[in-house]
Amino acid sequence: MGEETLAERVARLEERVAVLEGTAPGAGRPAPDDTFWALNALKDRVADPGAVLFTGSVTLPGGEHYEWQQGHTAEDLLQDDWSQAAEALSALAHPVRLFLLREILHGARTTAELAAHERLGTTGQLYHHLRQLVAAGWLRTTGRGQYSVPGERVVPILTVLAAARR
């Protein structure tokens, strides 16, 4: 076989650069049969003992768009004091609070809109649940009687819910 011409060599290098930069057709997209494409990419980037990564690109019913990625080494997670997560997880461990988060992600922003739902009980109970979610960082107050899910919490909430599915 003869040597490559300069033009062939440049063309081959341009193809490789396009793949590395993600601009080649299909670059950055998993092969249809690559079930563990995200896991395989994570393994390529992180050495043992491994890591945990969650990521998402979400457009909510109101049109807000969020993209988020968070990763931790398995070693850091296993050595953490897990009791520090108790307040955040406890805040999610109530059906009314999960309902509130869902409604807020769907566009209900005010206590009046939220209080209109019969399943929420009294106004006092509503404020109790809202305070719990704010204290745990799942909600923030955006004005008097107005709430939103912080952008950096949208994908984590959906990740927790996805992990809880059976």
N, C-alpha and C positions, 0 to 999 in steps of 0.2 A: 504494500500500500504506500502511495506517495505521501509526501509531506503536505500539510494543509497550506492552502494559499492564505495570504494575508486577509483577504476578504472573508474567507470561510472562518478563519480564526476570530476575526472581529465580530462576525455574526454570532458565533457560538458564545463569545464573551458577553455580548449584548443580551442574549437570551438568559444567561446565568444571572446577570445583573437585574434583569426584569423580574426573574423569579425571586431573588433576594429582596428586592424592593417591593414586591407584592403587586407589580403592575403587569405581569404576564397574564394572559387569559387563564382564568381558573386559579391563579395564584392566591394563596391564603384561604382557599375554599377546600374543605375536606373532600376526599374521594367519596363517592356515594356509599361504598362498602366499608368505609373507615368508621366504625361505630365509636371508637374511643379516640377520635381526632383531638379533642381538647386535652384528654389525659395524656396522650402521646406527646403533644406539644409541651405540656407541663414537665413531663419526664425529660424532654430534651433540654429544658432550661434549668432544672433543679437537680442537684446531686442528692444522694441518699442522705438522710433517712426519708426523704420525700417531703411533700408539701400538700397543702390543701388550698384550693383556689375556687372562688366563685366569681362569676361575672354575668352581666346582663345588659341588654339594650331594650328599654321599655318605653313605649308610648302609651300614656294613660288616656282614658276616655275623654278627658278635657283637652287633650292635645299636647300636654307637657311631655317632653322627652328626656329620659335620663339614661346615662351609660355609667356603669360602675364595675370596678374590678378590685378584688381584695384577695390577697394571698398571704399565707403564713406557713412557715416550716412546720412539719409534724413535730419536730423536737420542741419548738417554742410552745406549740399548743399543748403538748403532753406535760410540759413542765409548768405551765401557767397554774395560777390559783383559780380553779373553775368556779369557786364561790363568788368571784367578782361578776360573773355572768348571771347570777341568780335574779337580781332586780330586773334586768332587761328581759329575761326569759319569763319571769313571773308576771310581768306586765302583759305579756302576750298570752298567758295561760288562762284567759277568761273569755268566754264566747262573746260577751258584750263588747269587750275591747277589740277583739278581732273584727266584729261587725263595724265598730266605729272606724277602724283603720280602713276597712274596705270601702265604706261610704265616703270617707274623706278622699281616698284615692280615686273614687268615681266622681268627685267634684263637689260633694257637700262640704262647705267650709265653715259655716256658722253654727253656733249652738242652737239657734232657732231651727235651722234645716235638720240638724241631727235630732233635736227633741221631737220633731214631727213623726218620728218612727215609734210606733207603739211598743216595740220590743225593748225599748231603752228604759222603761220605768220612769221614775220621778226625775225632776230636774236636778235634785240633789245627787241622785245616783249617777246621772249623766256627768255632772261636774266631777264626781269622785273618780270615775273611770278616765275622764280626760286628764285629770291631774296625775293619775298613775302613769298614763302614756307619755305625758310631758316630762315627768320626773325621770323616766327610763330612757328618754331621748328618742322615742318613736314618733312623737309629735312635737311641734313647736307652735307657740302662739304667734300669730301674724298680725294681730290687732285685737281690739276688745271683742271677745266672744268669737274670734276667728282662729281656725287651726289649719295647719298643713303638715304633711309628712315631709321632713327634710329630704332634699334630693339624694343625699348620701345614704339615706335609710330605705329608699324605695326598693332597690334590688335586694338588700339584705332581708327585708320583710318577705319578699316573694321567695327568696331562697329558703328561709326558715319554713315557709308554708309548703314549698315543694319537697323539702326534706321530710316533712311530717306526713306526706301522702303515703298511702300503702298500696 
